[in-house]
Amino acid sequence: MTRSHSSAPPDNELILILDFGSQYGQLIARRVREQQVYCQVVRHDLPIERIQELKPKGLILSGGPASVYEESAPKCDPRLFQLDIPILGICYGMHLASQLLGAKVQPATRREFGRAYCHIEQGEGLFDGLSDRIEVWMSHGDQVEDIHDDFVPLATTETCPFAALRHQEGPVYGVQFHPEVAHTPQGGQILRNFLRQICGCRGLWKVESFIERTVENLQEQIGDQRVICGLSGGVDSSVAAALLIKAVGPKVAC
């Protein structure tokens, strides 16, 4: 489920996660927020004009079940790669970014699902502070097979020659594995490197501050009126109800 496209918090450190149907989309968001950076999950085809309005510090392209070479595969606006905004593609997101920038994606000779070991060829930037060999979690049937001189390989596995790469010209990175899952033990450090070193985020956001701002905004919007909250018992409506009660108390009828 994608979220609303509200404005960035006062510290102006916003990461947008473009959702291509990944089962891990919300988990990526959680991992970003654990680094004290605010993020929003948005639809994959969010207009580039809206992205420019939001002024994100970086973009993350999620994984997804499709293959980029399929006619019906979800795509983002290719102009994203001309904005000079740091981009990290994860699995399908890496395939899409690579394809749109001229590389070739095709079915792998051997599907990978589960634990794999990456050999890091370039440690600075995305893999700064990590060892030369890291454990990662793979889940893919396609992979980048042919790159041109515009790409730099960053990591390999036994069966995947481009387990991670970056573009020579723009700040575009891709990883074939899933840094957001617990099965990639150093995935948090990889995401931290992207957010801090590549996007320039300072990590000023805290969920407590977000709650405070939300409560203040609700109090201002509601004033002396009463509120009816449709409460299904699911996570979204339960959180909405809790925030409303914190903001205006007995004025809420759930």
MARDREN-77991 format. One line per 4 residues: number of its first residue (from 1); for each residue x, z, y of C-alpha. Coordinates in nm, 3 decimals, m for minus. Example, Ala and Ser with C-alpha at 12.3 -4.5 7.8 and 13.67 -1.06 7.14 Angstrom:
<pts>
1) 1.230:0.780:m0.450 | 1.367:0.714:m0.106
</pts>
This chain:
<pts>
1) 0.000:0.000:0.000 | 0.143:m0.096:0.336 | 0.120:0.131:0.636 | 0.004:0.084:0.991
5) 0.248:m0.061:1.239 | 0.267:0.219:1.495 | 0.544:0.242:1.751 | 0.879:0.394:1.666
9) 0.943:0.766:1.721 | 1.116:0.881:2.042 | 1.465:0.862:1.892 | 1.400:0.488:1.843
13) 1.551:0.470:1.495 | 1.307:0.267:1.292 | 1.369:0.089:0.963 | 1.109:m0.158:0.838
17) 1.067:m0.206:0.463 | 0.913:m0.544:0.386 | 0.709:m0.502:0.069 | 0.719:m0.789:m0.182
21) 0.510:m0.608:m0.441 | 0.773:m0.365:m0.565 | 0.670:m0.069:m0.774 | 0.945:0.118:m0.587
25) 0.838:0.034:m0.231 | 0.729:0.385:m0.140 | 1.030:0.529:m0.319 | 1.260:0.323:m0.095
29) 1.078:0.470:0.204 | 1.122:0.820:0.068 | 1.496:0.766:0.019 | 1.533:0.636:0.374
33) 1.348:0.936:0.515 | 1.566:1.169:0.309 | 1.850:1.035:0.525 | 1.652:1.156:0.830
37) 1.570:0.803:0.941 | 1.212:0.704:1.016 | 1.074:0.400:0.834 | 0.752:0.210:0.776
41) 0.646:0.002:0.477 | 0.495:m0.323:0.607 | 0.368:m0.642:0.450 | 0.630:m0.900:0.359
45) 0.492:m1.164:0.597 | 0.467:m0.943:0.904 | 0.498:m1.185:1.200 | 0.842:m1.203:1.348
49) 0.693:m1.139:1.694 | 0.562:m0.802:1.572 | 0.897:m0.715:1.422 | 1.065:m0.790:1.754
53) 0.811:m0.568:1.932 | 0.891:m0.277:1.700 | 1.267:m0.319:1.759 | 1.382:m0.187:1.420
57) 1.741:m0.084:1.366 | 1.734:m0.255:1.027 | 1.521:m0.426:0.764 | 1.502:m0.365:0.391
61) 1.354:m0.637:0.169 | 1.206:m0.471:m0.139 | 1.208:m0.587:m0.498 | 0.907:m0.752:m0.655
65) 0.774:m0.907:m0.977 | 0.791:m1.273:m0.869 | 1.071:m1.528:m0.895 | 1.180:m1.679:m0.565
69) 1.184:m2.033:m0.704 | 0.813:m2.018:m0.796 | 0.585:m2.207:m0.561 | 0.360:m1.904:m0.507
73) 0.645:m1.655:m0.456 | 0.604:m1.432:m0.147 | 0.831:m1.521:0.141 | 0.928:m1.370:0.474
77) 0.982:m1.565:0.793 | 1.328:m1.731:0.765 | 1.381:m1.662:1.135 | 1.440:m1.297:1.046
81) 1.797:m1.389:0.963 | 1.854:m1.515:1.315 | 1.763:m1.185:1.484 | 2.102:m1.019:1.425
85) 1.924:m0.719:1.273 | 2.099:m0.570:0.966 | 1.914:m0.663:0.647 | 1.946:m0.517:0.298
89) 1.782:m0.708:0.014 | 1.714:m0.518:m0.307 | 1.667:m0.722:m0.630 | 1.395:m0.976:m0.535
93) 1.481:m0.908:m0.170 | 1.842:m1.006:m0.244 | 1.726:m1.322:m0.421 | 1.506:m1.422:m0.129
97) 1.768:m1.357:0.137 | 2.031:m1.544:m0.063 | 1.803:m1.841:m0.128 | 1.693:m1.870:0.234
101) 2.059:m1.865:0.340 | 2.159:m2.141:0.101 | 2.256:m1.975:m0.228 | 2.107:m2.062:m0.567
105) 1.886:m1.825:m0.768 | 1.790:m1.899:m1.127 | 1.698:m1.723:m1.454 | 1.982:m1.514:m1.588
109) 2.130:m1.605:m1.924 | 2.064:m1.244:m2.023 | 1.801:m1.020:m1.869 | 1.920:m0.679:m1.757
113) 1.706:m0.369:m1.778 | 1.857:m0.026:m1.774 | 2.195:0.126:m1.707 | 2.485:m0.096:m1.603
117) 2.826:m0.042:m1.447 | 2.930:m0.216:m1.128 | 3.289:m0.294:m1.040 | 3.324:m0.268:m0.663
121) 3.535:m0.548:m0.519 | 3.500:m0.448:m0.153 | 3.468:m0.077:m0.084 | 3.425:m0.073:0.292
125) 3.080:m0.086:0.453 | 2.802:m0.070:0.194 | 3.019:0.097:m0.071 | 3.231:0.314:0.155
129) 3.333:0.641:m0.009 | 3.237:0.529:m0.361 | 3.464:0.487:m0.662 | 3.569:0.145:m0.791
133) 3.321:0.168:m1.080 | 2.969:0.302:m1.033 | 2.667:0.346:m1.256 | 2.355:0.155:m1.145
137) 2.004:0.076:m1.268 | 1.915:m0.287:m1.328 | 1.571:m0.444:m1.373 | 1.582:m0.822:m1.339
141) 1.545:m1.154:m1.516 | 1.676:m1.372:m1.231 | 2.001:m1.347:m1.043 | 2.210:m1.522:m0.781
145) 2.424:m1.769:m0.972 | 2.581:m1.994:m0.712 | 2.699:m1.894:m0.365 | 2.888:m2.090:m0.105
149) 3.162:m1.989:0.135 | 2.914:m1.813:0.364 | 2.880:m1.527:0.114 | 3.128:m1.260:0.007
153) 3.089:m1.098:m0.338 | 3.098:m0.719:m0.314 | 3.037:m0.608:m0.674 | 3.001:m0.746:m1.026
157) 2.879:m0.633:m1.366 | 2.962:m0.765:m1.710 | 2.673:m1.014:m1.697 | 2.603:m1.041:m1.323
161) 2.875:m1.207:m1.113 | 2.704:m1.116:m0.785 | 2.570:m0.764:m0.829 | 2.614:m0.719:m0.454
165) 2.709:m0.951:m0.172 | 2.710:m0.991:0.203 | 2.685:m1.286:0.437 | 2.993:m1.389:0.632
169) 2.817:m1.454:0.961 | 2.520:m1.219:0.996 | 2.471:m0.856:0.886 | 2.285:m0.950:0.566
173) 2.354:m0.759:0.243 | 2.208:m0.778:m0.105 | 2.221:m0.563:m0.417 | 2.092:m0.674:m0.756
177) 2.041:m0.316:m0.873 | 1.803:m0.048:m0.744 | 1.979:0.211:m0.525 | 1.651:0.391:m0.460
181) 1.602:0.522:m0.816 | 1.759:0.838:m0.957 | 1.920:0.632:m1.234 | 2.161:0.497:m0.970
185) 2.340:0.830:m0.906 | 2.522:0.713:m0.593 | 2.231:0.510:m0.459 | 2.167:0.763:m0.185
189) 2.520:0.713:m0.053 | 2.476:0.334:m0.058 | 2.154:0.361:0.144 | 2.319:0.611:0.376
193) 2.607:0.367:0.436 | 2.359:0.092:0.519 | 2.160:0.313:0.755 | 2.448:0.489:0.928
197) 2.742:0.250:0.922 | 2.569:m0.087:0.926 | 2.245:m0.017:1.117 | 2.398:0.247:1.343
201) 2.129:0.510:1.281 | 2.217:0.867:1.373 | 1.970:1.039:1.141 | 1.773:1.232:1.405
205) 1.428:1.209:1.249 | 1.269:1.505:1.075 | 0.933:1.518:0.902 | 0.855:1.841:1.089
209) 0.890:1.658:1.421 | 0.669:1.378:1.293 | 0.398:1.631:1.205 | 0.424:1.794:1.547
213) 0.392:1.460:1.728 | 0.101:1.354:1.509 | m0.085:1.680:1.573 | m0.027:1.649:1.948
217) m0.153:1.289:1.946 | m0.464:1.388:1.749 | m0.542:1.673:1.987 | m0.510:1.437:2.283
221) m0.729:1.168:2.123 | m1.001:1.401:1.993 | m1.033:1.639:2.285 | m1.361:1.834:2.262
225) m1.526:1.596:2.016 | m1.602:1.657:1.651 | m1.447:1.454:1.370 | m1.580:1.337:1.034
229) m1.304:1.280:0.777 | m1.376:1.079:0.462 | m1.191:1.281:0.199 | m1.154:1.119:m0.144
233) m0.900:1.364:m0.282 | m0.624:1.103:m0.289 | m0.290:1.153:m0.122 | m0.362:0.953:0.195
237) m0.697:1.108:0.282 | m0.577:1.458:0.185 | m0.280:1.431:0.422 | m0.507:1.293:0.695
241) m0.746:1.586:0.645 | m0.462:1.841:0.653 | m0.327:1.698:0.979 | m0.673:1.692:1.136
245) m0.739:2.054:1.039 | m0.399:2.155:1.176 | m0.478:1.970:1.499 | m0.840:2.068:1.574
249) m0.945:2.312:1.301 | m1.322:2.372:1.280 | m1.401:2.052:1.469 | m1.332:1.860:1.143
253) m1.600:1.800:0.881 | m1.452:1.664:0.557
</pts>
